Amino acid sequence: MEYLLLLVSILIICIIINLSYKLQIFKTSKQAAVVLLSLFIIGTILDSFAVFRGYWSYNENKTFFVGIKIGVLPLEEYLFVIVIPFLTLTIYALVRKKTT
């Protein structure tokens, strides 16, 4: 649960920053959907492959996971592959806006 709350907190902070500074990360909502969906698909495939091959694993006995798995990944990992790229894009847009 801890990991899920952390990811949701990061997402909320990113949304607040985007609204507060009127950042425009994407030109259209269609562009946003395509970029985020692409990142989601690529991230999910790469993470699933890495877990399947044993490159890394998730300790399900830890309390920071909700305990729901979809395929080989915990629910939180699906949120991670969207939130962290969104955080990166938000930071990039904010820095770019402040330096131009």
N, C-alpha and C positions, 0 to 999 in steps of 0.2 A: 504494500500500500504506500510505503514511503516513496518509492521510485515513481509511482504514478502521480502522487501529489507534487513531487518535484517537477516532473514534466509538465503537468497542468499549470503550475506556478510560472514556469518559464514561458509557456504559451501565453498566459494572461499578461505577463510583463511585456512580451513582444507586442501584443495587440495594443496595450496602453501606450507604449512608445510610438508605435505606428500612428495611432490616432493623435497623440499629443503633438508630435512633430510633423504631422501630415506627410508622412513618408509615402512615396509611391514606388513600391518595390516592383510591381508589375504594371504594365500599361493597361491591360484589360483583365477582366475576370477569367476570360478564356485562357489567356496566357498563364495566369496564376494556376488554374486547374491543370493545364498541361504540364507545367514545370513541377508542381507538387506531386501530381500523379506519377510522373516519370521518376522522380526521386523516391517515391514510395515503392514503386515496383522494383527499381534497381536495388534499393537498400534492402528490401525484403528478400529478394532473390540471393543477394550476396550474403546476408546474415544467415539465411536458411542453409545455404551451401556450407558456410563455415561451421555451423553447428552440426550439420549432417556429417561432415568430414571429420569432426572432432577437433577443429582448430580452437574452438572455445565452447563453453557450455554455460548454462544458467543453473545456479543452485536453487532449486525450488523449495528447499527447506528454510531459506532466508525469509524473514518477515517483510522485507521491502517489496516483494512481488505479491500481486493479488492472488495468483495461483491459477489463472486462466491461461491455457495454452491454445494457440491456433496453429496447427501444424507442429513444427519443432520450436517455435518461438513463443515466449510469453507475450501476453497482451501489451505490456508496456513497451516492448521492442517495436511494435508497429507504430505506436505514438512517437517513439524516439526518432524513427526514420523520417518523420515529418517535422517535428518540433526543432530538432537541432539544425537542419538546413534552413528552416525559417528564422531561427535565431541568428544564424550566420548572415543571411540576407538582410535581416533587420539591422544588425551591427554595421554591415557594409553600407547600407543606404543612409544610416545615421551619420557615419563618419564622412561619407561623401557629401552629404548635405551641409555638414558643419565646416568642411574644408573648401567648399566652393562659394 
